[in-house]
Each structure stands twice: as structure tokens, then as C-alpha cells.
Amino acid sequence: MISSDKTAPSIRDHPKALCVVTHHKTGTVWMRSVFSAIAGAFGIPFASAQDPASAASIAQQLDTGPAILVVLNGVIPKLLADDPDIRFIHMIRDPRDVLLSGLQYHLSHVPRQNSPETSIHAPRSEFGGLTYQQKLRSIRTNDARLRFEMIRRHNTTVRQMLNWDYSDPRTTEWRYEDMMLDRDCARFASAMQAIGYRPDKCKTMCRTFLEKSIFDQTGKSIDADEHVKSGCIRRWETELPATFKTRYEEKYGYALRALGYETDGGWAERAKPSM
């Protein structure tokens, strides 16, 4: 089982570069908001990349000074992966909530310039010329939509979370759920100190983390932005239909246990009935 409390060893006064790695619907926009503000406060370079190619291009531009990079889709360029002086934060989320959040997002997303989500608006021959979103919207029942999402975009995200190297000592592992409840900033501060930031910098970083938080006192999302409005934790308990919980266990139960979100396959029976 993967531990969410593993923290990277300390280095110098700050890391050469901090690379924050997320997956689709695991807090990418939230982390980008937090760490871009931190980079701005410290006057250091910041970049965000949604695919390995763009991340590799950015990595080639890193010098010996501090920098912060946010990478979506859990794929780190070799140039970064091979550098012993770079530290990583990797954040995952309960796959069941990833499924619900992803479905909601793909149904409602409005294409706009520089949007990170362009593939769902591209016509596809497999859907008779419809886009991913159009095909999804053409499906009438929620259960069928969940099944459609589960075996496509969701499957990719789950596999990316499973394929991550959780043994790398340079990496601090976070769970979205833990960070959503980190209202006193204790977990965030501990991670920043262990990564190597000086105490005075950690204070600034913690203040920024709280200012950019998307949670309230119960872990409920309070940000109205389209990308994070579905950020509540444990949505699956009440929003996944009872029959679908069983189907999800059959398909991805092994992933829930590998990622540490369940210890056995009985959760689908024990879970609260959906509304």
C-alpha cells in the first residue's frame, strides 16, 4: 500500500527546482495557483506543462537557480527525473472522486483560448465525427455516462497514478484529501521544510497556500472556478449509484487498494447508499 506521509529528504536552503506533479482532476489548477503565487512572491521562474513534450522543453531551460514547475499527467521529463538536485511533490486523489469530477468537467467544459483541455473538443472518427464531449452528452443516463468515462479518460488517469514511482526518495507524496483538510497548514509546512526551504520562506509559502485554498472547514470546495467546483472530498459515497459501486470495485478495486484508499473489496457493500 502506498503511504501518503512519505516526505522527501532535506537539501540546502532550497531545492534547485521543485516539480509539482498532478494527474487529471487531482488538484492541478489548485496547485498551479498556489505555486505560481509562491514563485511570484519569491521572484523565481514558474512554468506549467500538461504534457511530457512541453515539460521537457521547460526543463531544458532550468538553470542552477530555484524554479517551480507544475506538471500534469504524472509524466516527468527524463532531464528532470535524472537530476538529483530536483525535488518533487506528487499528488493523487481517490479514483472514485476523480471519476465523478472528470465526468462533471467533461460534460460542462467550455472551450476557450489556452485551455489545457482541448482533446475533448476534437472530432473523432470512433464517435462518428462527434467530439468526446458531444458523445458524452449524447448518452442519456448517468450510469451509462459513468461507464463511458470510466473506460476512457478515467482509465488513463488511474493507470498514470499506478505507474508512478512511489519509491523515489526525492518525492513528497500528498493525497488530495489530506491537503483539502490541511486547514492549519501543518502538512504543507512540514513538507516545505523537509524539501529544503528555510523557515522564513516556509511562512510565506504557508500563507500563500491558505490564501489559495479551495476548501472550507469541512473540506468542501468553495472555489467557483469551473475546473475546481467539483473539488469536494468523498463525493463517491453519495453520488455513485449503488450498482455502479459494485461495478467500479470489479474494474478498479485493485487500484483502490494499491493506492491505499481501501483495504479490501467490501467497501461497495459498506458504503452509504447513493441519494
C-alpha atoms as a printed R data frame, in Angstrom:
    type eleno elety resid chain resno       x      y       z
1   ATOM     1    CA   MET     A     1   0.000  0.000   0.000
2   ATOM     2    CA   ILE     A     2   1.240  3.474  -0.865
3   ATOM     3    CA   SER     A     3   1.937  5.781   2.076
4   ATOM     4    CA   SER     A     4   0.750  9.375   1.804
5   ATOM     5    CA   ASP     A     5   3.097 10.523   4.586
6   ATOM     6    CA   LYS     A     6   6.403  9.959   2.794
7   ATOM     7    CA   THR     A     7   8.371 13.207   2.726
8   ATOM     8    CA   ALA     A     8  11.483 13.919   0.698
9   ATOM     9    CA   PRO     A     9  14.844 14.401   2.457
10  ATOM    10    CA   SER     A    10  16.064 17.919   3.174
11  ATOM    11    CA   ILE     A    11  18.517 19.690   0.845
12  ATOM    12    CA   ARG     A    12  20.363 23.024   1.156
13  ATOM    13    CA   ASP     A    13  18.319 26.214   1.781
14  ATOM    14    CA   HIS     A    14  16.065 25.478  -1.141
15  ATOM    15    CA   PRO     A    15  15.868 22.901  -3.914
16  ATOM    16    CA   LYS     A    16  17.351 23.642  -7.310
17  ATOM    17    CA   ALA     A    17  13.840 23.211  -8.626
18  ATOM    18    CA   LEU     A    18  10.576 21.993  -7.213
19  ATOM    19    CA   CYS     A    19   8.423 19.963  -9.568
20  ATOM    20    CA   VAL     A    20   4.784 19.524  -8.517
21  ATOM    21    CA   VAL     A    21   3.243 16.560 -10.313
22  ATOM    22    CA   THR     A    22  -0.512 16.006 -10.529
23  ATOM    23    CA   HIS     A    23  -2.957 13.975 -12.579
24  ATOM    24    CA   HIS     A    24  -6.204 14.907 -14.285
25  ATOM    25    CA   LYS     A    25  -8.705 16.082 -11.637
26  ATOM    26    CA   THR     A    26  -6.327 15.594  -8.708
27  ATOM    27    CA   GLY     A    27  -5.829 19.278  -7.923
28  ATOM    28    CA   THR     A    28  -3.809 20.594 -10.849
29  ATOM    29    CA   VAL     A    29  -5.422 24.039 -11.027
30  ATOM    30    CA   TRP     A    30  -5.264 24.380  -7.246
31  ATOM    31    CA   MET     A    31  -1.559 23.513  -7.084
32  ATOM    32    CA   ARG     A    32  -0.799 25.720 -10.061
33  ATOM    33    CA   SER     A    33  -2.494 28.628  -8.309
34  ATOM    34    CA   VAL     A    34  -0.619 28.007  -5.063
35  ATOM    35    CA   PHE     A    35   2.843 27.531  -6.506
36  ATOM    36    CA   SER     A    36   2.659 30.201  -9.173
37  ATOM    37    CA   ALA     A    37   1.837 32.669  -6.391
38  ATOM    38    CA   ILE     A    38   4.725 31.332  -4.310
39  ATOM    39    CA   ALA     A    39   7.100 31.694  -7.242
40  ATOM    40    CA   GLY     A    40   5.858 35.249  -7.774
41  ATOM    41    CA   ALA     A    41   6.399 36.112  -4.113
42  ATOM    42    CA   PHE     A    42   9.989 34.849  -4.283
43  ATOM    43    CA   GLY     A    43  10.700 36.269  -7.726
44  ATOM    44    CA   ILE     A    44  11.701 32.905  -9.198
45  ATOM    45    CA   PRO     A    45  10.695 31.294 -12.517
46  ATOM    46    CA   PHE     A    46   7.456 29.347 -12.710
47  ATOM    47    CA   ALA     A    47   6.125 27.163 -15.502
48  ATOM    48    CA   SER     A    48   3.255 24.767 -16.057
49  ATOM    49    CA   ALA     A    49   3.109 21.910 -18.546
50  ATOM    50    CA   GLN     A    50   0.321 19.497 -19.412
51  ATOM    51    CA   ASP     A    51   2.286 17.008 -21.484
52  ATOM    52    CA   PRO     A    52   5.775 15.439 -21.439
53  ATOM    53    CA   ALA     A    53   6.976 17.340 -24.520
54  ATOM    54    CA   SER     A    54   6.238 20.796 -23.137
55  ATOM    55    CA   ALA     A    55   7.554 19.796 -19.718
56  ATOM    56    CA   ALA     A    56  10.807 18.600 -21.302
57  ATOM    57    CA   SER     A    57  11.140 21.887 -23.184
58  ATOM    58    CA   ILE     A    58  10.740 23.818 -19.938
59  ATOM    59    CA   ALA     A    59  13.160 21.522 -18.116
60  ATOM    60    CA   GLN     A    60  15.890 22.322 -20.622
61  ATOM    61    CA   GLN     A    61  15.634 25.984 -19.649
62  ATOM    62    CA   LEU     A    62  16.213 25.434 -15.924
63  ATOM    63    CA   ASP     A    63  19.430 26.949 -14.660
64  ATOM    64    CA   THR     A    64  21.098 26.449 -11.295
65  ATOM    65    CA   GLY     A    65  18.759 28.902  -9.551
66  ATOM    66    CA   PRO     A    66  15.487 27.934  -7.870
67  ATOM    67    CA   ALA     A    67  12.410 27.399 -10.009
68  ATOM    68    CA   ILE     A    68   8.987 25.790  -9.696
69  ATOM    69    CA   LEU     A    69   7.324 23.622 -12.314
70  ATOM    70    CA   VAL     A    70   3.831 22.083 -12.248
71  ATOM    71    CA   VAL     A    71   3.386 19.024 -14.466
72  ATOM    72    CA   LEU     A    72   0.035 17.466 -15.329
73  ATOM    73    CA   ASN     A    73  -0.480 13.787 -16.208
74  ATOM    74    CA   GLY     A    74   2.208 12.378 -13.955
75  ATOM    75    CA   VAL     A    75   4.925 12.081 -16.582
76  ATOM    76    CA   ILE     A    76   8.283 13.655 -15.693
77  ATOM    77    CA   PRO     A    77  10.790 14.501 -18.445
78  ATOM    78    CA   LYS     A    78  14.000 12.455 -18.221
79  ATOM    79    CA   LEU     A    79  16.031 15.642 -17.776
80  ATOM    80    CA   LEU     A    80  14.186 16.287 -14.521
81  ATOM    81    CA   ALA     A    81  13.921 12.663 -13.451
82  ATOM    82    CA   ASP     A    82  17.697 12.196 -13.700
83  ATOM    83    CA   ASP     A    83  18.619 15.362 -11.756
84  ATOM    84    CA   PRO     A    84  19.438 14.512  -8.107
85  ATOM    85    CA   ASP     A    85  19.007 18.145  -7.006
86  ATOM    86    CA   ILE     A    86  15.364 18.464  -8.054
87  ATOM    87    CA   ARG     A    87  12.622 17.709  -5.571
88  ATOM    88    CA   PHE     A    88   9.114 16.536  -6.377
89  ATOM    89    CA   ILE     A    89   5.667 16.761  -4.868
90  ATOM    90    CA   HIS     A    90   3.252 14.195  -6.241
91  ATOM    91    CA   MET     A    91  -0.466 14.413  -5.514
92  ATOM    92    CA   ILE     A    92  -3.092 11.742  -6.092
93  ATOM    93    CA   ARG     A    93  -6.818 11.624  -5.352
94  ATOM    94    CA   ASP     A    94  -9.361  8.921  -4.623
95  ATOM    95    CA   PRO     A    95 -10.031  7.468  -8.092
96  ATOM    96    CA   ARG     A    96 -13.772  7.331  -7.421
97  ATOM    97    CA   ASP     A    97 -13.868 11.094  -6.912
98  ATOM    98    CA   VAL     A    98 -11.605 11.544  -9.932
99  ATOM    99    CA   LEU     A    99 -14.243  9.726 -11.973
100 ATOM   100    CA   LEU     A   100 -17.091 11.940 -10.746
101 ATOM   101    CA   SER     A   101 -15.116 15.154 -11.077
102 ATOM   102    CA   GLY     A   102 -13.851 14.199 -14.525
103 ATOM   103    CA   LEU     A   103 -17.321 13.358 -15.788
104 ATOM   104    CA   GLN     A   104 -18.728 16.636 -14.497
105 ATOM   105    CA   TYR     A   105 -15.872 18.589 -16.025
106 ATOM   106    CA   HIS     A   106 -16.030 16.897 -19.415
107 ATOM   107    CA   LEU     A   107 -19.763 17.469 -19.629
108 ATOM   108    CA   SER     A   108 -19.605 21.163 -18.746
109 ATOM   109    CA   HIS     A   109 -16.253 22.362 -20.078
110 ATOM   110    CA   VAL     A   110 -16.463 25.326 -22.426
111 ATOM   111    CA   PRO     A   111 -13.601 25.558 -24.947
112 ATOM   112    CA   ARG     A   112 -11.561 28.711 -24.687
113 ATOM   113    CA   GLN     A   113  -8.188 30.006 -25.792
114 ATOM   114    CA   ASN     A   114  -5.193 28.469 -23.981
115 ATOM   115    CA   SER     A   115  -7.419 25.935 -22.248
116 ATOM   116    CA   PRO     A   116  -5.497 22.848 -21.063
117 ATOM   117    CA   GLU     A   117  -8.403 20.671 -22.129
118 ATOM   118    CA   THR     A   118  -8.560 20.630 -25.927
119 ATOM   119    CA   SER     A   119  -8.768 16.950 -26.824
120 ATOM   120    CA   ILE     A   120 -12.379 16.566 -25.682
121 ATOM   121    CA   HIS     A   121 -13.421 19.140 -28.299
122 ATOM   122    CA   ALA     A   122 -11.707 17.468 -31.246
123 ATOM   123    CA   PRO     A   123 -13.912 15.434 -33.652
124 ATOM   124    CA   ARG     A   124 -13.197 11.694 -33.524
125 ATOM   125    CA   SER     A   125 -13.850  9.072 -36.124
126 ATOM   126    CA   GLU     A   126 -14.594  6.474 -33.436
127 ATOM   127    CA   PHE     A   127 -17.573  8.597 -32.413
128 ATOM   128    CA   GLY     A   128 -18.786  9.202 -35.950
129 ATOM   129    CA   GLY     A   129 -17.269 12.668 -36.086
130 ATOM   130    CA   LEU     A   130 -18.538 13.729 -32.677
131 ATOM   131    CA   THR     A   131 -16.160 15.136 -30.082
132 ATOM   132    CA   TYR     A   132 -15.606 13.357 -26.779
133 ATOM   133    CA   GLN     A   133 -17.867 15.893 -25.084
134 ATOM   134    CA   GLN     A   134 -20.590 15.618 -27.716
135 ATOM   135    CA   LYS     A   135 -20.537 11.843 -27.458
136 ATOM   136    CA   LEU     A   136 -20.707 12.029 -23.683
137 ATOM   137    CA   ARG     A   137 -23.635 14.453 -23.813
138 ATOM   138    CA   SER     A   138 -25.471 12.188 -26.247
139 ATOM   139    CA   ILE     A   139 -25.610  9.430 -23.641
140 ATOM   140    CA   ARG     A   140 -28.916  9.671 -21.816
141 ATOM   141    CA   THR     A   141 -28.421  8.002 -18.434
142 ATOM   142    CA   ASN     A   142 -25.960  8.909 -15.703
143 ATOM   143    CA   ASP     A   143 -24.975  5.276 -15.240
144 ATOM   144    CA   ALA     A   144 -24.107  4.934 -18.919
145 ATOM   145    CA   ARG     A   145 -22.142  8.181 -18.834
146 ATOM   146    CA   LEU     A   146 -20.165  6.930 -15.858
147 ATOM   147    CA   ARG     A   147 -19.368  3.700 -17.695
148 ATOM   148    CA   PHE     A   148 -18.288  5.637 -20.795
149 ATOM   149    CA   GLU     A   149 -15.987  7.907 -18.778
150 ATOM   150    CA   MET     A   150 -14.649  5.053 -16.663
151 ATOM   151    CA   ILE     A   151 -13.225  3.033 -19.539
152 ATOM   152    CA   ARG     A   152 -11.775  6.034 -21.386
153 ATOM   153    CA   ARG     A   153 -10.341  9.175 -19.791
154 ATOM   154    CA   HIS     A   154 -10.629  7.788 -16.295
155 ATOM   155    CA   ASN     A   155  -8.768  4.619 -17.174
156 ATOM   156    CA   THR     A   156  -5.808  6.675 -18.368
157 ATOM   157    CA   THR     A   157  -5.655  8.652 -15.125
158 ATOM   158    CA   VAL     A   158  -5.861  5.588 -12.910
159 ATOM   159    CA   ARG     A   159  -3.041  3.903 -14.794
160 ATOM   160    CA   GLN     A   160  -0.887  7.024 -14.523
161 ATOM   161    CA   MET     A   161  -1.355  7.101 -10.752
162 ATOM   162    CA   LEU     A   162  -0.494  3.412 -10.518
163 ATOM   163    CA   ASN     A   163   2.574  3.716 -12.761
164 ATOM   164    CA   TRP     A   164   4.170  6.479 -10.703
165 ATOM   165    CA   ASP     A   165   7.435  5.544  -8.926
166 ATOM   166    CA   TYR     A   166   6.466  5.783  -5.258
167 ATOM   167    CA   SER     A   167   9.915  4.674  -4.101
168 ATOM   168    CA   ASP     A   168  11.816  7.798  -5.246
169 ATOM   169    CA   PRO     A   169  13.310  9.393  -2.087
170 ATOM   170    CA   ARG     A   170  13.243 12.849  -3.708
171 ATOM   171    CA   THR     A   171   9.441 12.843  -3.733
172 ATOM   172    CA   THR     A   172   6.949 14.044  -1.154
173 ATOM   173    CA   GLU     A   173   3.679 12.177  -1.581
174 ATOM   174    CA   TRP     A   174   0.410 14.027  -0.995
175 ATOM   175    CA   ARG     A   175  -3.183 12.964  -1.147
176 ATOM   176    CA   TYR     A   176  -5.710 15.494  -2.336
177 ATOM   177    CA   GLU     A   177  -7.981 14.575   0.570
178 ATOM   178    CA   ASP     A   178  -5.289 15.294   3.170
179 ATOM   179    CA   MET     A   179  -4.422 18.657   1.660
180 ATOM   180    CA   MET     A   180  -8.091 19.653   1.492
181 ATOM   181    CA   LEU     A   181  -8.204 19.174   5.276
182 ATOM   182    CA   ASP     A   182  -4.857 20.863   5.970
183 ATOM   183    CA   ARG     A   183  -6.534 23.954   7.421
184 ATOM   184    CA   ASP     A   184  -3.706 24.676   9.890
185 ATOM   185    CA   CYS     A   185  -1.121 24.213   7.124
186 ATOM   186    CA   ALA     A   186   0.754 21.656   9.237
187 ATOM   187    CA   ARG     A   187   1.182 19.097   6.472
188 ATOM   188    CA   PHE     A   188   2.111 21.718   3.895
189 ATOM   189    CA   ALA     A   189   4.644 23.394   6.219
190 ATOM   190    CA   SER     A   190   6.233 20.076   7.168
191 ATOM   191    CA   ALA     A   191   6.679 19.171   3.522
192 ATOM   192    CA   MET     A   192   8.203 22.535   2.560
193 ATOM   193    CA   GLN     A   193  10.682 22.370   5.448
194 ATOM   194    CA   ALA     A   194  11.683 18.795   4.633
195 ATOM   195    CA   ILE     A   195  12.096 19.655   0.959
196 ATOM   196    CA   GLY     A   196  14.639 22.273   1.975
197 ATOM   197    CA   TYR     A   197  13.025 25.708   2.174
198 ATOM   198    CA   ARG     A   198  14.193 27.966   5.003
199 ATOM   199    CA   PRO     A   199  11.746 28.701   7.862
200 ATOM   200    CA   ASP     A   200  11.215 32.302   6.747
201 ATOM   201    CA   LYS     A   201  10.305 31.143   3.253
202 ATOM   202    CA   CYS     A   202   8.024 28.440   4.665
203 ATOM   203    CA   LYS     A   203   5.970 31.103   6.449
204 ATOM   204    CA   THR     A   204   5.364 32.905   3.181
205 ATOM   205    CA   MET     A   205   4.574 29.646   1.431
206 ATOM   206    CA   CYS     A   206   2.060 28.622   4.118
207 ATOM   207    CA   ARG     A   207   0.329 31.981   3.968
208 ATOM   208    CA   THR     A   208   0.017 31.627   0.213
209 ATOM   209    CA   PHE     A   209  -1.259 28.065   0.493
210 ATOM   210    CA   LEU     A   210  -4.055 29.169   2.800
211 ATOM   211    CA   GLU     A   211  -4.896 32.199   0.671
212 ATOM   212    CA   LYS     A   212  -5.211 29.986  -2.403
213 ATOM   213    CA   SER     A   213  -7.087 27.207  -0.642
214 ATOM   214    CA   ILE     A   214 -10.234 25.809  -2.234
215 ATOM   215    CA   PHE     A   215 -11.637 24.258   0.946
216 ATOM   216    CA   ASP     A   216 -13.817 25.310   3.864
217 ATOM   217    CA   GLN     A   217 -13.757 23.936   7.404
218 ATOM   218    CA   THR     A   218 -15.216 20.594   6.311
219 ATOM   219    CA   GLY     A   219 -13.061 20.027   3.254
220 ATOM   220    CA   LYS     A   220 -15.787 21.240   0.904
221 ATOM   221    CA   SER     A   221 -14.700 23.145  -2.180
222 ATOM   222    CA   ILE     A   222 -15.513 26.863  -2.028
223 ATOM   223    CA   ASP     A   223 -13.922 27.988  -5.288
224 ATOM   224    CA   ALA     A   224 -16.438 28.774  -8.031
225 ATOM   225    CA   ASP     A   225 -13.963 28.242 -10.854
226 ATOM   226    CA   GLU     A   226 -15.193 25.721 -13.421
227 ATOM   227    CA   HIS     A   227 -12.190 23.470 -13.063
228 ATOM   228    CA   VAL     A   228 -12.350 23.087  -9.285
229 ATOM   229    CA   LYS     A   229 -16.020 23.486  -8.432
230 ATOM   230    CA   SER     A   230 -16.281 19.705  -8.100
231 ATOM   231    CA   GLY     A   231 -13.436 19.510  -5.594
232 ATOM   232    CA   CYS     A   232 -15.287 18.115  -2.570
233 ATOM   233    CA   ILE     A   233 -13.850 15.009  -0.962
234 ATOM   234    CA   ARG     A   234 -15.623 11.637  -0.710
235 ATOM   235    CA   ARG     A   235 -18.273 12.595  -3.249
236 ATOM   236    CA   TRP     A   236 -18.419  8.980  -4.337
237 ATOM   237    CA   GLU     A   237 -20.131  7.900  -1.119
238 ATOM   238    CA   THR     A   238 -23.394  9.610  -2.035
239 ATOM   239    CA   GLU     A   239 -23.043 10.295  -5.759
240 ATOM   240    CA   LEU     A   240 -22.024  6.934  -7.171
241 ATOM   241    CA   PRO     A   241 -25.101  4.720  -7.688
242 ATOM   242    CA   ALA     A   242 -25.054  1.593  -5.518
243 ATOM   243    CA   THR     A   243 -24.912 -0.735  -8.516
244 ATOM   244    CA   PHE     A   244 -22.089  1.274 -10.025
245 ATOM   245    CA   LYS     A   245 -20.026  0.981  -6.842
246 ATOM   246    CA   THR     A   246 -20.030 -2.773  -7.349
247 ATOM   247    CA   ARG     A   247 -19.063 -2.329 -10.995
248 ATOM   248    CA   TYR     A   248 -16.243  0.023 -10.016
249 ATOM   249    CA   GLU     A   249 -14.897 -2.455  -7.490
250 ATOM   250    CA   GLU     A   250 -14.835 -5.141 -10.157
251 ATOM   251    CA   LYS     A   251 -12.928 -2.885 -12.552
252 ATOM   252    CA   TYR     A   252 -10.655 -0.851 -10.261
253 ATOM   253    CA   GLY     A   253 -10.799 -2.402  -6.810
254 ATOM   254    CA   TYR     A   254  -7.157 -3.420  -7.172
255 ATOM   255    CA   ALA     A   255  -6.250  0.217  -7.839
256 ATOM   256    CA   LEU     A   256  -8.072  1.463  -4.741
257 ATOM   257    CA   ARG     A   257  -6.070 -0.968  -2.634
258 ATOM   258    CA   ALA     A   258  -2.776 -0.304  -4.384
259 ATOM   259    CA   LEU     A   259  -3.198  3.451  -3.862
260 ATOM   260    CA   GLY     A   260  -4.211  2.982  -0.229
261 ATOM   261    CA   TYR     A   261  -7.825  4.116  -0.459
262 ATOM   262    CA   GLU     A   262  -9.318  0.749   0.533
263 ATOM   263    CA   THR     A   263  -8.012 -2.317   2.324
264 ATOM   264    CA   ASP     A   264 -10.438 -4.844   0.903
265 ATOM   265    CA   GLY     A   265 -13.230 -5.247  -1.617
266 ATOM   266    CA   GLY     A   266 -16.109 -4.794   0.796
267 ATOM   267    CA   TRP     A   267 -16.349 -1.009   0.529
268 ATOM   268    CA   ALA     A   268 -19.039 -1.151  -2.160
269 ATOM   269    CA   GLU     A   269 -21.348 -3.004   0.228
270 ATOM   270    CA   ARG     A   270 -20.422 -0.925   3.274
271 ATOM   271    CA   ALA     A   271 -20.699  2.445   1.515
272 ATOM   272    CA   LYS     A   272 -23.618  4.725   2.207
273 ATOM   273    CA   PRO     A   273 -26.468  4.313  -0.288
274 ATOM   274    CA   SER     A   274 -26.435  6.947  -3.026
275 ATOM   275    CA   MET     A   275 -29.120  9.594  -2.940
